[in-house]
Amino acid sequence: MIDLYYWTTPNGHKITIFLEEAGLAYRIIPVNISKGEQFRPEFRAFSPNNRMPAIIDHNPKDGGARRCCPRDRCKCRLPPTSDDCGA
């Protein structure tokens, strides 16, 4: 199952479209950026630069949980390393 920390932004919509078309199981966890919820410590624990959307894959192919936070567009498309998101 993938947790998608999401708000109704163009980038958030792109991720939901991809997940739907890929047939991957996910749940949306809303993070209201209008209220500044992306700055809460709970969110910054896995997205240290408080960027949206954030994805946590609880069942990656090689085991363990993986985080993908959009530090920059290229790294977000690759599996995170310890240098990317603290995973």
MIFITOR-762367 format. One record per residue: residue number from 0; residue in one letter; chain; x, y, z of N, C-alpha, C, O in turn. Coordinates in Angstrom, 2 decimals, padded with zeros to 5 digits, always signed. Layout:
// residues N
pos=NUM; code=A; unit=A; n_east=X; n_north=Y; n_up=Z; ca_east=X; ca_north=Y; ca_up=Z; c_east=X; c_north=Y; c_up=Z; o_east=X; o_north=Y; o_up=Z
...
END
This chain:
// residues 87
pos=0; code=M; unit=A; n_east=+000.85; n_north=-001.18; n_up=+000.00; ca_east=+000.00; ca_north=+000.00; ca_up=+000.00; c_east=+000.89; c_north=+001.24; c_up=+000.00; o_east=+001.91; o_north=+001.28; o_up=+000.68
pos=1; code=I; unit=A; n_east=+000.49; n_north=+002.20; n_up=-000.76; ca_east=+001.21; ca_north=+003.47; ca_up=-000.85; c_east=+000.40; c_north=+004.54; c_up=-000.13; o_east=-000.81; o_north=+004.67; o_up=-000.35
pos=2; code=D; unit=A; n_east=+001.07; n_north=+005.30; n_up=+000.72; ca_east=+000.46; ca_north=+006.47; ca_up=+001.34; c_east=+000.83; c_north=+007.68; c_up=+000.50; o_east=+002.01; o_north=+007.93; o_up=+000.26
pos=3; code=L; unit=A; n_east=-000.16; n_north=+008.42; n_up=+000.06; ca_east=+000.06; ca_north=+009.61; ca_up=-000.73; c_east=-000.39; c_north=+010.81; c_up=+000.09; o_east=-001.58; o_north=+011.02; o_up=+000.31
pos=4; code=Y; unit=A; n_east=+000.57; n_north=+011.60; n_up=+000.53; ca_east=+000.28; ca_north=+012.83; ca_up=+001.25; c_east=+000.04; c_north=+013.89; c_up=+000.19; o_east=+000.95; o_north=+014.24; o_up=-000.57
pos=5; code=Y; unit=A; n_east=-001.18; n_north=+014.40; n_up=+000.14; ca_east=-001.70; ca_north=+015.03; ca_up=-001.06; c_east=-002.50; c_north=+016.28; c_up=-000.74; o_east=-003.13; o_north=+016.39; o_up=+000.31
pos=6; code=W; unit=A; n_east=-002.45; n_north=+017.22; n_up=-001.66; ca_east=-003.40; ca_north=+018.33; ca_up=-001.67; c_east=-003.76; c_north=+018.58; c_up=-003.13; o_east=-003.02; o_north=+018.15; o_up=-004.02
pos=7; code=T; unit=A; n_east=-004.83; n_north=+019.25; n_up=-003.39; ca_east=-005.35; ca_north=+019.42; ca_up=-004.74; c_east=-004.54; c_north=+020.47; c_up=-005.52; o_east=-004.98; o_north=+021.59; o_up=-005.75
pos=8; code=T; unit=A; n_east=-003.35; n_north=+020.05; n_up=-005.90; ca_east=-002.46; ca_north=+020.87; ca_up=-006.71; c_east=-002.21; c_north=+020.14; c_up=-008.02; o_east=-002.52; o_north=+018.95; o_up=-008.11
pos=9; code=P; unit=A; n_east=-001.68; n_north=+020.79; n_up=-009.04; ca_east=-001.38; ca_north=+020.09; ca_up=-010.29; c_east=-000.45; c_north=+018.89; c_up=-010.09; o_east=-000.67; o_north=+017.84; o_up=-010.70
pos=10; code=N; unit=A; n_east=+000.57; n_north=+019.03; n_up=-009.26; ca_east=+001.46; ca_north=+017.89; ca_up=-009.03; c_east=+000.76; c_north=+016.77; c_up=-008.28; o_east=+001.01; o_north=+015.59; o_up=-008.55
pos=11; code=G; unit=A; n_east=-000.12; n_north=+017.12; n_up=-007.36; ca_east=-000.89; ca_north=+016.09; ca_up=-006.67; c_east=-001.78; c_north=+015.31; c_up=-007.62; o_east=-001.91; o_north=+014.09; o_up=-007.51
pos=12; code=H; unit=A; n_east=-002.40; n_north=+016.01; n_up=-008.55; ca_east=-003.25; ca_north=+015.35; ca_up=-009.54; c_east=-002.44; c_north=+014.42; c_up=-010.44; o_east=-002.91; o_north=+013.34; o_up=-010.80
pos=13; code=K; unit=A; n_east=-001.24; n_north=+014.82; n_up=-010.81; ca_east=-000.39; ca_north=+013.98; ca_up=-011.67; c_east=-000.10; c_north=+012.64; c_up=-011.00; o_east=-000.14; o_north=+011.59; o_up=-011.65
pos=14; code=I; unit=A; n_east=+000.19; n_north=+012.68; n_up=-009.71; ca_east=+000.51; ca_north=+011.44; ca_up=-008.99; c_east=-000.71; c_north=+010.54; c_up=-008.89; o_east=-000.59; o_north=+009.33; o_up=-009.08
pos=15; code=T; unit=A; n_east=-001.88; n_north=+011.10; n_up=-008.60; ca_east=-003.08; ca_north=+010.25; ca_up=-008.50; c_east=-003.42; c_north=+009.63; c_up=-009.85; o_east=-003.85; o_north=+008.48; o_up=-009.92
pos=16; code=I; unit=A; n_east=-003.23; n_north=+010.38; n_up=-010.92; ca_east=-003.48; ca_north=+009.82; ca_up=-012.25; c_east=-002.53; c_north=+008.66; c_up=-012.52; o_east=-002.96; o_north=+007.61; o_up=-013.00
pos=17; code=F; unit=A; n_east=-001.24; n_north=+008.84; n_up=-012.19; ca_east=-000.27; ca_north=+007.75; ca_up=-012.39; c_east=-000.66; c_north=+006.52; c_up=-011.57; o_east=-000.67; o_north=+005.41; o_up=-012.10
pos=18; code=L; unit=A; n_east=-000.96; n_north=+006.71; n_up=-010.30; ca_east=-001.29; ca_north=+005.56; ca_up=-009.44; c_east=-002.53; c_north=+004.83; c_up=-009.94; o_east=-002.57; o_north=+003.60; o_up=-009.91
pos=19; code=E; unit=A; n_east=-003.53; n_north=+005.57; n_up=-010.39; ca_east=-004.73; ca_north=+004.94; ca_up=-010.94; c_east=-004.41; c_north=+004.15; c_up=-012.20; o_east=-004.82; o_north=+003.00; o_up=-012.33
pos=20; code=E; unit=A; n_east=-003.67; n_north=+004.76; n_up=-013.12; ca_east=-003.37; ca_north=+004.08; ca_up=-014.37; c_east=-002.43; c_north=+002.89; c_up=-014.17; o_east=-002.48; o_north=+001.93; o_up=-014.93
pos=21; code=A; unit=A; n_east=-001.57; n_north=+002.96; n_up=-013.16; ca_east=-000.66; ca_north=+001.85; ca_up=-012.87; c_east=-001.35; c_north=+000.74; c_up=-012.09; o_east=-000.81; o_north=-000.35; o_up=-011.96
pos=22; code=G; unit=A; n_east=-002.55; n_north=+001.01; n_up=-011.58; ca_east=-003.29; ca_north=+000.00; ca_up=-010.84; c_east=-002.69; c_north=-000.28; c_up=-009.47; o_east=-002.84; o_north=-001.39; o_up=-008.94
pos=23; code=L; unit=A; n_east=-001.99; n_north=+000.71; n_up=-008.89; ca_east=-001.37; ca_north=+000.51; ca_up=-007.58; c_east=-002.32; c_north=+000.91; c_up=-006.47; o_east=-003.07; o_north=+001.88; o_up=-006.59
pos=24; code=A; unit=A; n_east=-002.29; n_north=+000.14; n_up=-005.39; ca_east=-003.14; ca_north=+000.44; ca_up=-004.23; c_east=-002.54; c_north=+001.61; c_up=-003.47; o_east=-001.34; o_north=+001.63; o_up=-003.18
pos=25; code=Y; unit=A; n_east=-003.38; n_north=+002.59; n_up=-003.13; ca_east=-002.90; ca_north=+003.75; ca_up=-002.39; c_east=-004.02; c_north=+004.33; c_up=-001.57; o_east=-005.20; o_north=+004.09; o_up=-001.82
pos=26; code=R; unit=A; n_east=-003.63; n_north=+005.12; n_up=-000.58; ca_east=-004.61; ca_north=+005.88; ca_up=+000.17; c_east=-004.14; c_north=+007.32; c_up=+000.23; o_east=-002.94; o_north=+007.59; o_up=+000.36
pos=27; code=I; unit=A; n_east=-005.08; n_north=+008.23; n_up=+000.13; ca_east=-004.78; ca_north=+009.66; ca_up=+000.15; c_east=-004.86; c_north=+010.14; c_up=+001.60; o_east=-005.84; o_north=+009.90; o_up=+002.31
pos=28; code=I; unit=A; n_east=-003.81; n_north=+010.83; n_up=+002.00; ca_east=-003.78; ca_north=+011.49; ca_up=+003.30; c_east=-003.70; c_north=+012.98; c_up=+003.02; o_east=-002.65; o_north=+013.47; o_up=+002.62
pos=29; code=P; unit=A; n_east=-004.79; n_north=+013.72; n_up=+003.21; ca_east=-004.79; ca_north=+015.14; ca_up=+002.86; c_east=-003.87; c_north=+015.95; c_up=+003.77; o_east=-003.84; o_north=+015.76; o_up=+004.99
pos=30; code=V; unit=A; n_east=-003.13; n_north=+016.87; n_up=+003.14; ca_east=-002.28; ca_north=+017.82; ca_up=+003.86; c_east=-002.67; c_north=+019.19; c_up=+003.33; o_east=-002.32; o_north=+019.55; o_up=+002.20
pos=31; code=N; unit=A; n_east=-003.39; n_north=+019.96; n_up=+004.12; ca_east=-003.93; ca_north=+021.24; ca_up=+003.68; c_east=-002.83; c_north=+022.30; c_up=+003.68; o_east=-002.46; o_north=+022.82; o_up=+004.73
pos=32; code=I; unit=A; n_east=-002.32; n_north=+022.61; n_up=+002.49; ca_east=-001.24; ca_north=+023.59; ca_up=+002.40; c_east=-001.74; c_north=+025.01; c_up=+002.66; o_east=-000.94; o_north=+025.89; o_up=+002.98
pos=33; code=S; unit=A; n_east=-003.03; n_north=+025.25; n_up=+002.53; ca_east=-003.59; ca_north=+026.57; ca_up=+002.85; c_east=-003.51; c_north=+026.86; c_up=+004.34; o_east=-003.43; o_north=+028.02; o_up=+004.76
pos=34; code=K; unit=A; n_east=-003.53; n_north=+025.81; n_up=+005.15; ca_east=-003.43; ca_north=+025.94; ca_up=+006.60; c_east=-002.00; c_north=+025.73; c_up=+007.10; o_east=-001.74; o_north=+025.80; o_up=+008.30
pos=35; code=G; unit=A; n_east=-001.06; n_north=+025.46; n_up=+006.18; ca_east=+000.33; ca_north=+025.26; ca_up=+006.57; c_east=+000.63; c_north=+023.90; c_up=+007.17; o_east=+001.63; o_north=+023.75; o_up=+007.87
pos=36; code=E; unit=A; n_east=-000.22; n_north=+022.90; n_up=+006.91; ca_east=-000.03; ca_north=+021.58; ca_up=+007.50; c_east=+001.27; c_north=+020.90; c_up=+007.04; o_east=+001.75; o_north=+019.99; o_up=+007.70
pos=37; code=Q; unit=A; n_east=+001.83; n_north=+021.34; n_up=+005.91; ca_east=+003.08; ca_north=+020.75; ca_up=+005.42; c_east=+004.28; c_north=+021.15; c_up=+006.28; o_east=+005.37; o_north=+020.60; o_up=+006.11
pos=38; code=F; unit=A; n_east=+004.09; n_north=+022.09; n_up=+007.20; ca_east=+005.16; ca_north=+022.52; ca_up=+008.09; c_east=+005.11; c_north=+021.82; c_up=+009.44; o_east=+005.98; o_north=+022.04; o_up=+010.29
pos=39; code=R; unit=A; n_east=+004.12; n_north=+020.98; n_up=+009.65; ca_east=+004.02; ca_north=+020.26; ca_up=+010.92; c_east=+005.17; c_north=+019.26; c_up=+011.05; o_east=+005.61; o_north=+018.69; o_up=+010.05
pos=40; code=P; unit=A; n_east=+005.65; n_north=+019.04; n_up=+012.27; ca_east=+006.77; ca_north=+018.10; ca_up=+012.47; c_east=+006.48; c_north=+016.69; c_up=+011.97; o_east=+007.38; o_north=+016.00; o_up=+011.48
pos=41; code=E; unit=A; n_east=+005.21; n_north=+016.24; n_up=+012.09; ca_east=+004.87; ca_north=+014.88; ca_up=+011.62; c_east=+005.12; c_north=+014.74; c_up=+010.12; o_east=+005.60; o_north=+013.71; o_up=+009.66
pos=42; code=F; unit=A; n_east=+004.77; n_north=+015.79; n_up=+009.36; ca_east=+004.96; ca_north=+015.75; ca_up=+007.91; c_east=+006.45; c_north=+015.91; c_up=+007.56; o_east=+006.96; o_north=+015.22; o_up=+006.68
pos=43; code=R; unit=A; n_east=+007.12; n_north=+016.81; n_up=+008.24; ca_east=+008.53; ca_north=+017.07; ca_up=+007.94; c_east=+009.42; c_north=+015.89; c_up=+008.33; o_east=+010.57; o_north=+015.84; o_up=+007.91
pos=44; code=A; unit=A; n_east=+008.91; n_north=+014.96; n_up=+009.12; ca_east=+009.69; ca_north=+013.78; ca_up=+009.49; c_east=+010.04; c_north=+012.95; c_up=+008.26; o_east=+011.10; o_north=+012.31; o_up=+008.23
pos=45; code=F; unit=A; n_east=+009.18; n_north=+012.93; n_up=+007.25; ca_east=+009.47; ca_north=+012.17; ca_up=+006.03; c_east=+009.59; c_north=+013.05; c_up=+004.80; o_east=+009.99; o_north=+012.57; o_up=+003.74
pos=46; code=S; unit=A; n_east=+009.27; n_north=+014.31; n_up=+004.90; ca_east=+009.46; ca_north=+015.26; ca_up=+003.81; c_east=+010.14; c_north=+016.50; c_up=+004.40; o_east=+009.49; o_north=+017.52; o_up=+004.63
pos=47; code=P; unit=A; n_east=+011.44; n_north=+016.40; n_up=+004.65; ca_east=+012.13; ca_north=+017.46; ca_up=+005.41; c_east=+012.10; c_north=+018.83; c_up=+004.77; o_east=+012.26; o_north=+019.84; o_up=+005.45
pos=48; code=N; unit=A; n_east=+011.89; n_north=+018.89; n_up=+003.46; ca_east=+011.81; ca_north=+020.20; ca_up=+002.81; c_east=+010.35; c_north=+020.63; c_up=+002.63; o_east=+010.08; o_north=+021.57; o_up=+001.88
pos=49; code=N; unit=A; n_east=+009.43; n_north=+019.96; n_up=+003.30; ca_east=+007.99; ca_north=+020.24; ca_up=+003.33; c_east=+007.36; c_north=+020.41; c_up=+001.96; o_east=+006.47; o_north=+021.25; o_up=+001.78
pos=50; code=R; unit=A; n_east=+007.80; n_north=+019.63; n_up=+000.99; ca_east=+007.25; ca_north=+019.71; ca_up=-000.37; c_east=+006.15; c_north=+018.66; c_up=-000.55; o_east=+006.15; o_north=+017.62; o_up=+000.10
pos=51; code=M; unit=A; n_east=+005.23; n_north=+018.98; n_up=-001.46; ca_east=+004.10; ca_north=+018.11; ca_up=-001.75; c_east=+004.10; c_north=+017.74; c_up=-003.23; o_east=+004.60; o_north=+018.52; o_up=-004.05
pos=52; code=P; unit=A; n_east=+003.57; n_north=+016.60; n_up=-003.60; ca_east=+003.09; ca_north=+015.52; ca_up=-002.75; c_east=+004.26; c_north=+014.71; c_up=-002.20; o_east=+005.38; o_north=+014.80; o_up=-002.70
pos=53; code=A; unit=A; n_east=+003.99; n_north=+013.93; n_up=-001.18; ca_east=+004.98; ca_north=+013.01; ca_up=-000.61; c_east=+004.39; c_north=+011.61; c_up=-000.66; o_east=+003.18; o_north=+011.43; o_up=-000.48
pos=54; code=I; unit=A; n_east=+005.24; n_north=+010.64; n_up=-000.92; ca_east=+004.79; ca_north=+009.26; ca_up=-001.10; c_east=+005.59; c_north=+008.36; c_up=-000.17; o_east=+006.81; o_north=+008.49; o_up=-000.07
pos=55; code=I; unit=A; n_east=+004.90; n_north=+007.46; n_up=+000.51; ca_east=+005.57; ca_north=+006.40; ca_up=+001.27; c_east=+005.03; c_north=+005.08; c_up=+000.76; o_east=+003.83; o_north=+004.81; o_up=+000.83
pos=56; code=D; unit=A; n_east=+005.93; n_north=+004.25; n_up=+000.23; ca_east=+005.58; ca_north=+002.92; ca_up=-000.26; c_east=+005.91; c_north=+001.93; c_up=+000.84; o_east=+007.08; o_north=+001.72; o_up=+001.16
pos=57; code=H; unit=A; n_east=+004.89; n_north=+001.33; n_up=+001.44; ca_east=+005.10; ca_north=+000.41; ca_up=+002.55; c_east=+005.49; c_north=-001.00; c_up=+002.10; o_east=+005.90; o_north=-001.81; o_up=+002.93
pos=58; code=N; unit=A; n_east=+005.37; n_north=-001.29; n_up=+000.82; ca_east=+005.71; ca_north=-002.63; ca_up=+000.32; c_east=+006.55; c_north=-002.55; c_up=-000.95; o_east=+006.14; o_north=-003.07; o_up=-001.98
pos=59; code=P; unit=A; n_east=+007.73; n_north=-001.92; n_up=-000.89; ca_east=+008.55; ca_north=-001.86; ca_up=-002.11; c_east=+009.05; c_north=-003.25; c_up=-002.48; o_east=+009.10; o_north=-004.15; o_up=-001.65
pos=60; code=K; unit=A; n_east=+009.40; n_north=-003.41; n_up=-003.72; ca_east=+009.78; ca_north=-004.71; ca_up=-004.26; c_east=+010.92; c_north=-005.35; c_up=-003.47; o_east=+010.94; o_north=-006.57; o_up=-003.30
pos=61; code=D; unit=A; n_east=+011.88; n_north=-004.55; n_up=-002.99; ca_east=+013.03; ca_north=-005.11; ca_up=-002.29; c_east=+012.89; c_north=-005.09; c_up=-000.77; o_east=+013.86; o_north=-005.34; o_up=-000.06
pos=62; code=G; unit=A; n_east=+011.70; n_north=-004.81; n_up=-000.26; ca_east=+011.43; ca_north=-004.84; ca_up=+001.17; c_east=+011.71; c_north=-003.51; c_up=+001.85; o_east=+012.40; o_north=-002.65; o_up=+001.30
pos=63; code=G; unit=A; n_east=+011.16; n_north=-003.35; n_up=+003.07; ca_east=+011.34; ca_north=-002.10; ca_up=+003.81; c_east=+010.46; c_north=-001.01; c_up=+003.26; o_east=+009.91; o_north=-001.14; o_up=+002.17
pos=64; code=A; unit=A; n_east=+010.31; n_north=+000.07; n_up=+004.00; ca_east=+009.50; ca_north=+001.20; ca_up=+003.53; c_east=+010.39; c_north=+002.18; c_up=+002.78; o_east=+011.54; o_north=+002.41; o_up=+003.16
pos=65; code=R; unit=A; n_east=+009.86; n_north=+002.74; n_up=+001.71; ca_east=+010.59; ca_north=+003.73; ca_up=+000.91; c_east=+009.82; c_north=+005.03; c_up=+000.89; o_east=+008.60; o_north=+005.04; o_up=+000.80
pos=66; code=R; unit=A; n_east=+010.56; n_north=+006.12; n_up=+000.99; ca_east=+009.96; ca_north=+007.44; ca_up=+000.90; c_east=+010.42; c_north=+008.10; c_up=-000.38; o_east=+011.54; o_north=+007.89; o_up=-000.84
pos=67; code=C; unit=A; n_east=+009.55; n_north=+008.89; n_up=-000.94; ca_east=+009.93; ca_north=+009.71; ca_up=-002.08; c_east=+009.40; c_north=+011.10; c_up=-001.80; o_east=+008.20; o_north=+011.35; o_up=-001.81
pos=68; code=C; unit=A; n_east=+010.33; n_north=+012.00; n_up=-001.56; ca_east=+009.91; ca_north=+013.39; ca_up=-001.36; c_east=+010.52; c_north=+014.20; c_up=-002.50; o_east=+011.67; o_north=+013.98; o_up=-002.87
pos=69; code=P; unit=A; n_east=+009.77; n_north=+015.12; n_up=-003.04; ca_east=+010.22; ca_north=+015.82; ca_up=-004.24; c_east=+011.26; c_north=+016.91; c_up=-003.97; o_east=+010.98; o_north=+018.10; o_up=-004.16
pos=70; code=R; unit=A; n_east=+012.48; n_north=+016.49; n_up=-003.52; ca_east=+013.54; ca_north=+017.47; ca_up=-003.33; c_east=+013.84; c_north=+018.14; c_up=-004.65; o_east=+013.99; o_north=+019.36; o_up=-004.72
pos=71; code=D; unit=A; n_east=+013.94; n_north=+017.36; n_up=-005.70; ca_east=+013.99; ca_north=+017.90; ca_up=-007.05; c_east=+013.36; c_north=+016.86; c_up=-007.96; o_east=+013.19; o_north=+015.71; o_up=-007.56
pos=72; code=R; unit=A; n_east=+013.00; n_north=+017.25; n_up=-009.14; ca_east=+012.21; ca_north=+016.38; ca_up=-010.01; c_east=+012.93; c_north=+015.10; c_up=-010.40; o_east=+012.29; o_north=+014.05; o_up=-010.48
pos=73; code=C; unit=A; n_east=+014.21; n_north=+015.15; n_up=-010.64; ca_east=+014.93; ca_north=+013.94; ca_up=-011.08; c_east=+015.04; c_north=+012.92; c_up=-009.96; o_east=+014.75; o_north=+011.74; o_up=-010.18
pos=74; code=K; unit=A; n_east=+015.46; n_north=+013.33; n_up=-008.78; ca_east=+015.64; ca_north=+012.38; ca_up=-007.69; c_east=+014.32; c_north=+011.75; c_up=-007.27; o_east=+014.31; o_north=+010.62; o_up=-006.78
pos=75; code=C; unit=A; n_east=+013.22; n_north=+012.45; n_up=-007.45; ca_east=+011.93; ca_north=+011.90; ca_up=-007.05; c_east=+011.57; c_north=+010.69; c_up=-007.90; o_east=+010.82; o_north=+009.82; o_up=-007.45
pos=76; code=R; unit=A; n_east=+012.07; n_north=+010.62; n_up=-009.11; ca_east=+011.76; ca_north=+009.49; ca_up=-010.00; c_east=+012.62; c_north=+008.27; c_up=-009.71; o_east=+012.34; o_north=+007.18; o_up=-010.21
pos=77; code=L; unit=A; n_east=+013.67; n_north=+008.44; n_up=-008.91; ca_east=+014.57; ca_north=+007.35; ca_up=-008.58; c_east=+014.30; c_north=+006.88; c_up=-007.16; o_east=+013.78; o_north=+007.64; o_up=-006.34
pos=78; code=P; unit=A; n_east=+014.64; n_north=+005.62; n_up=-006.85; ca_east=+014.50; ca_north=+005.18; ca_up=-005.46; c_east=+015.37; c_north=+006.06; c_up=-004.57; o_east=+016.52; o_north=+006.33; o_up=-004.91
pos=79; code=P; unit=A; n_east=+014.83; n_north=+006.52; n_up=-003.44; ca_east=+015.62; ca_north=+007.40; ca_up=-002.59; c_east=+016.81; c_north=+006.71; c_up=-001.96; o_east=+016.78; o_north=+005.51; o_up=-001.68
pos=80; code=T; unit=A; n_east=+017.85; n_north=+007.47; n_up=-001.75; ca_east=+019.03; ca_north=+006.99; ca_up=-001.03; c_east=+019.13; c_north=+007.79; c_up=+000.25; o_east=+018.33; o_north=+008.69; o_up=+000.49
pos=81; code=S; unit=A; n_east=+020.10; n_north=+007.46; n_up=+001.07; ca_east=+020.25; ca_north=+008.19; ca_up=+002.32; c_east=+020.51; c_north=+009.67; c_up=+002.08; o_east=+020.23; o_north=+010.49; o_up=+002.95
pos=82; code=D; unit=A; n_east=+021.05; n_north=+010.02; n_up=+000.92; ca_east=+021.31; ca_north=+011.42; ca_up=+000.61; c_east=+020.06; c_north=+012.15; c_up=+000.14; o_east=+020.01; o_north=+013.38; o_up=+000.20
pos=83; code=D; unit=A; n_east=+019.04; n_north=+011.42; n_up=-000.32; ca_east=+017.86; ca_north=+012.07; ca_up=-000.87; c_east=+016.89; c_north=+012.53; c_up=+000.21; o_east=+016.67; o_north=+013.73; o_up=+000.37
pos=84; code=C; unit=A; n_east=+016.32; n_north=+011.59; n_up=+000.95; ca_east=+015.22; ca_north=+011.94; ca_up=+001.85; c_east=+015.42; c_north=+011.38; c_up=+003.25; o_east=+014.49; o_north=+011.39; o_up=+004.06
pos=85; code=G; unit=A; n_east=+016.58; n_north=+010.90; n_up=+003.54; ca_east=+016.80; ca_north=+010.30; ca_up=+004.84; c_east=+016.25; c_north=+008.90; c_up=+004.96; o_east=+016.07; o_north=+008.39; o_up=+006.07
pos=86; code=A; unit=A; n_east=+015.99; n_north=+008.25; n_up=+003.83; ca_east=+015.44; ca_north=+006.89; ca_up=+003.86; c_east=+016.52; c_north=+005.88; c_up=+004.14; o_east=+016.24; o_north=+004.68; o_up=+004.20
END
